[in-house]
Amino acid sequence: MRNDKAARWRGRAMSGLGLRRGPREEALIAPPRRAGARPPRFFTVHLGFEAADPSVARELAVAYAEALDLLRPELALGAAALSPAEAWHRAERLFCGALGPDGERCVDVAGHPGFHHAPGPGGLGWGDGD
């Protein structure tokens, strides 16, 4: 090796990061631009279970999702999906998720027959009518 450039760069990087004592230049790593906490993000949990065939798996997955929604209302029930354990890229939605006139989403099972209705007695209907 003819020269030792790596040692020189290491010294500049250490002082730029504020890790070296002595005269400091502007730091290479800046504080976050955003003030305050980050907004909440969605995460996904994958739960495995056994079923005889895909239709039974779908029924079980819907039951598990609805039961978890009763226990933890902050869960995004409309985002629940089902896939084979070895093929997450083939995930299928479990719930309809059609957007209603007031911004509400249908939480009936995906592919359900009939009309969409908003919650409550006499709720406003939308989508394909009967």
LOFI-124035 format. One record per atom (N, C-alpha, C, O, CB): x, y, z. Coordinates in steps of 0.001 Angstrom, whole numbers, plus 500000, padded with zeros to 6 digits. Each point is the difference from the previous one (the first is absolute). Glycine has a CB too. Example, Ala and Ser with C-alpha at 12.3 -4.5 7.8 and 13.67 -1.06 7.14 Angstrom:
513190494310507800 499110501190500000 500900501200500000 501036499981500665 497072498846500581 501542502223498034 500820501190500060 499230501090500730 500509501108500169 500675498264497686 
// end
This chain:
500836498832500000 499164501168500000 500889501242500000 500847500155500880 497309498594500330 501660502123497826 500869501161499877 499712501070501038 500920500549500606 499237498968496988 498577500776502609 499670501023500983 498878499501500901 499407498946499770 501311502873498636 499024498942502584 499009499573500984 498809500949499969 499729500688500984 502079498307500466 497465501046497405 498874500911499868 498855499638500942 499293500890500473 501359499479497156 499152498346502651 498905499584500867 500117500637501381 498991500407500577 500862497435498167 501345502250501785 500188500595501326 499619501472499972 499392500495500950 502449497865499553 498505502350498429 499626501423499911 498487500162499925 499435500858500679 502738499639498167 497164498686500332 498546500101499882 499323499645501322 499003500618500374 501161498820497181 500373499576503149 499414499604501275 500042501179500974 499027500243500714 501677497353498903 500396503128500419 500129501156500896 498994501082499656 499390500576500901 503030498912499379 497388500806498432 499025501016499585 498575499565500321 499187500807500451 502370499914497727 498143498004501589 498655499501500282 499713500042501490 498901500379500405 501217498153497577 500854501083502845 499794499988501439 499757501410500519 499126500203500843 502318497760499346 499314503016499321 499790501368500467 498692500561499454 499334500771500691 503148499565499441 497131499295498641 498737500465499425 498789499451500724 498970500668500088 502165499505497737 498980498608502696 498907499403500766 499962500509501433 499056499722500740 501107498258497825 500851502757501817 500040500500501365 500553498975500966 499799500125501208 498276501320498263 502617497544500027 500525498945500854 501456500242500390 500546499280500836 497869499143498078 502203502564500499 501404500277500264 500106501357500678 499274500934499659 501459497671498354 500161501495502933 500180501279500690 500875500919499163 500788499560499162 498960499310503076 500089502398498014 500799500960499262 499089500919499214 498788499991500217 503112498380499636 498650502423499240 499158500937499235 499003499229499135 500377499145499198 501496502555500779 496852498623500206 498936499284499267 499515500825498820 499876501222500072 499423497623502043 500435500457496817 499327500607498868 498533499627500116 499594499435501015 502488500471497500 497125500388500490 498579499656500023 499834498482500039 500694499284499278 498742502829499452 499648497391502109 499783498564500142 499398499415498730 499217500662499318 500476499633503149 500676498449497212 499472499324498818 498582499498500229 499213499912499057 503109499431500323 497346500326501862 498660499507500320 499230501114500687 500407500485501055 500422497125499159 498069502790499193 499203501100500534 498848499463500846 499595498849499834 501018502569498177 498860499400502888 498830499561500764 498792499871499072 500016500562498905 500885500558503181 498060498159498319 498825499848499141 499382501352499657 499972500911500827 499606496846500194 499926502357497747 499384501248499549 498628500222500617 499579501136500217 501677498649497657 498050499110502407 498654500075500551 500041500242501495 500751499347500724 498434499136497477 500017502444502252 499889500218501437 498903499077500541 498973499802499350 501813502628500435 499429497026501368 498980499153500618 500136498549499586 500946499611499317 497539502340500743 500552497266500368 500013498563499741 499523499695498584 499286500791499384 500316498781503052 500806499270497065 499551499556498681 498538499578500063 499530499563501051 502809499693498371 496933500870499467 498607499533500001 499957498479500085 500939499328499573 498358502680499073 499627497451501901 499929498532500109 499956499349498618 499446500562499056 499358499667503145 501792498567497692 500019499241498751 499280498686500224 499812499580501142 502363501491498138 497417498273499635 499364498685500091 501057498915499956 500994500113499283 496924500772499625 501860498071501861 500849498826499995 499108498787499789 498789500074500210 502927501022501324 498873497793498054 499244498782499728 500510498882500881 501208499844500177 498379500880497457 499501498499502920 500365498811500741 499538498797499185 498883499992499482 500950501213502771 501007497797497632 499663498794499249 499803498863500998 500919499655500743 500393501129497209 497516498648502064 499677498898500896 499811498742499174 499292500018498994 499628501548502671 501697497357498742 499881498747499259 499017499052500671 499905499953501227 502443500325497970 496926498972499994 499073498985500500 499811498955498919 500310500236498833 498510501437502663 500670497172498899 499770498916499053 498529499939499613 499123500274500819 502802498443500161 497811500921497762 498634499827499509 500011498934498910 501014499783499336 498386502632501215 499457496925499277 499899498913499020 500105500496498567 500631499347499169 497959499416502446 500794502395498074 500052500537498638 499836501518500056 499717500540501069 499343497297497974 501110502870499829 499928501462500004 498670500577500487 499995501048500646 501601498877497496 497282499425501570 498713500556500452 499884499931501525 499493500930500627 499443498380497191 501528499597502772 499993499889501466 500980501011500595 499715500613501028 499674496927498829 501756502631499499 500989500975500470 499417501412499985 500229500781500923 501626497748498222 497389501794499799 499391501330499918 498999500199501131 499998501056500633 500312498944496874 498840499013502764 499020500113501081 500694500181501351 499589500834500807 498810497743497875 502646500644501559 500737500126501256 500677501363500113 499976500621501062 500389496904498942 500238502942498902 500683501293500017 499027501139500284 500325500915500757 501360498188497628 497127500852501019 498980501022500263 499596499949501469 499876501043500643 499284498804496972 500634498951502922 499613499861501410 501101500539500923 499704500698500970 498897497281498441 502657501705500294 501103500494500817 500084501532499938 500189500655501024 501055497186498575 498615502718499205 500090501462499840 498868500700500745 500230501002500676 500866498683497085 497683499793502120 498870500622500698 500153499883501514 499663500934500728 498864498539497314 501977499392502439 500207499825501439 501069500970500511 499836500602501061 499500496969498743 501745502577499452 501032500954500410 499485501433499973 500386500814500838 501351497628498288 497395501871499919 499427501338499912 499123500295501220 499950501140500461 500110498713497025 499249499131503040 499202500205501210 500897500296501200 499676500843500837 498555497626498246 502896500831500990 500914500190501127 500811501283499875 500257500676500996 499869496855499243 500272502799498554 500858501165499755 499413500853498887 500344499795498836 501681498913501914 497091502252499570 499315500790498960 500933500874499156 499589500475498941 498445499528502547 503188500217498944 500913500826499203 500569499259498797 500673500609499169 499891500627502899 499179497460497823 500473499235498849 499280500440498726 498822500356500034 501693497697501476 500192501919497388 499413500339498699 499401498738499407 500667499287499249 500996502600500376 497095497833500703 499334498770499573 499928499903498479 500163498915499443 498505501108502673 501092501082497218 499889499989498541 501292499638499294 499972499654498818 498279502042501410 502876498371500457 501283499687499380 500378498528500148 501047499585499502 499659502752500949 498470496873500218 500325498587500216 500046499262498664 499175500234499116 499745499842503168 502054499035497589 500183499233498762 500385498570500345 500436499713501114 500260502370497631 499138497029500290 500326498587500164 500907499572498857 499766500352498844 498040499200502344 503238499682499147 500892499464498968 500524498652500461 500006499710501196 500648502618498046 499787496844499814 500688498771500406 501268500368500774 500600501046499754 498479497698498227 501324500395502954 501144500317500861 501279500256499211 500815500828500405 498139497791501365 501230500697497134 501245500149499238 499891501019498869 500963500199499260 499556497447501300 498320503007499294 499811500934498874 499256501252500455 498829500182499665 501141497881498727 500697502795502363 499361501221500485 499639500945498864 499129500855500160 502140498907501961 499389500094496736 499701500869498852 498636499671499389 499512500754499158 502949499440500384 496913498696500865 498676499623499488 498894500321501005 498972499323500025 502105498862498629 499120502831502164 499018500362501029 498709500499499359 500025500755499028 501840499823502556 497001498984498980 498671500435499546 499301500690501154 500098499566501148 499750498538497173 499448502971501369 499257500735501032 498913499122500593 499385499198499297 501086502969499530 499295497987502464 498935499251500661 498691500776500040 498925499404500053 502802499454501313 498359502457498610 498813500842500131 499847500903498779 500976500307499315 499253499637503190 498535500474497231 499640500735498790 500791501299499852 500723500168499019 497000498836501133 502153501903500790 500741501253499960 499483501030499024 500692500982499733 501215497709500926 496876501120498783 499446500994499065 499781501317500732 499468500020501111 499414498159497528 501529502919500736 499880501320500589 498593500534499838 499457500017498895 502951500404500645 497000500015501563 498635500525499987 499949501493499782 501046500641499893 498313497531501608 499436502406498428 499842501421499699 500541500915501098 500386501134499715 497620498258498954 502029500143502565 500498500824501100 501426499638500386 500456500361501085 497213499863499735 503038499069498311 501371499609500276 500118498741500839 501108499615500375 499477502754499468 498292496976500463 500040498758500762 500306498847499054 499753500083498797 498603500830502898 502180498020498863 500335498826499200 499150498820500418 499693499827501180 502643501008498533 497285498350499308 499220498802500257 500907498958500653 501074499699499481 497386500793498551 501108498955503113 500791498982500684 499344498630499903 500257499123500824 500598502627500734 498300498069497434 499429498683499749 501057499142499302 500994500524499497 496641500436500339 502153497743500134 500963499078499395 500179500327498514 499037500352499319 500321497851502346 501860501682497843 500290500282498590 499148499114499098 499825498812500271 502528501860500326 497122499908498339 499177499263499053 498587499758500480 499303499144499454 502746499800499760 497506501799501807 498643499795500520 498954500434498976 500245500920499220 500605499422503122 498003499016497652 498945500405499076 499242501201500561 499939500196501214 499851497430497958 499643503161499949 499077501044500437 500577501392500088 501082500305499497 497806497950501715 500345502557499442 500174501437500086 500831500361501227 499995499255500980 497814501088497837 502894500765501153 500768500477501150 499135500948500817 499239500795499447 502937498962499284 497945500154502573 499258500890500888 500924500555501062 500870499302500522 497020499412499066 501903502569500723 500746500624501086 499502499428501323 498881499491500055 501468502636498590 500432497940502407 499562499459501285 498791500734500556 499745501152499648 502595498174500796 496937500018500402 498841500594500662 498710499670499283 500015499629498826 501434502198501986 497432498305499886 498711499708499384 499681500988498862 500113501214500168 499099497839502033 500400500419496678 499677500859498849 501217500689499414 499881501083499428 497892499271501561 503414499028499145 501235500611499496 499946500179498484 499364499223499288 501908499740502612 499401502068497632 500028500318498586 500648498871499222 501033499476500415 499058502964500120 499311497174498328 500544498909499186 500757500542498792 499729501105499529 498389497415501217 502831500692498759 500768500364498820 500470498748499277 499905498895500533 500821503240500572 499775498037497697 500540498895499224 498948499394499093 499021500663499657 502596498882502167 498574499186497777 499083499307499113 498763499591500774 500096499275500990 501814499907497595 496932501276500975 498747499668500673 499505498613499667 500490499362499068 498953503024500911 499602497157500770 499406498664499775 499084500014498806 499414498973499659 500729500539502771 
// end
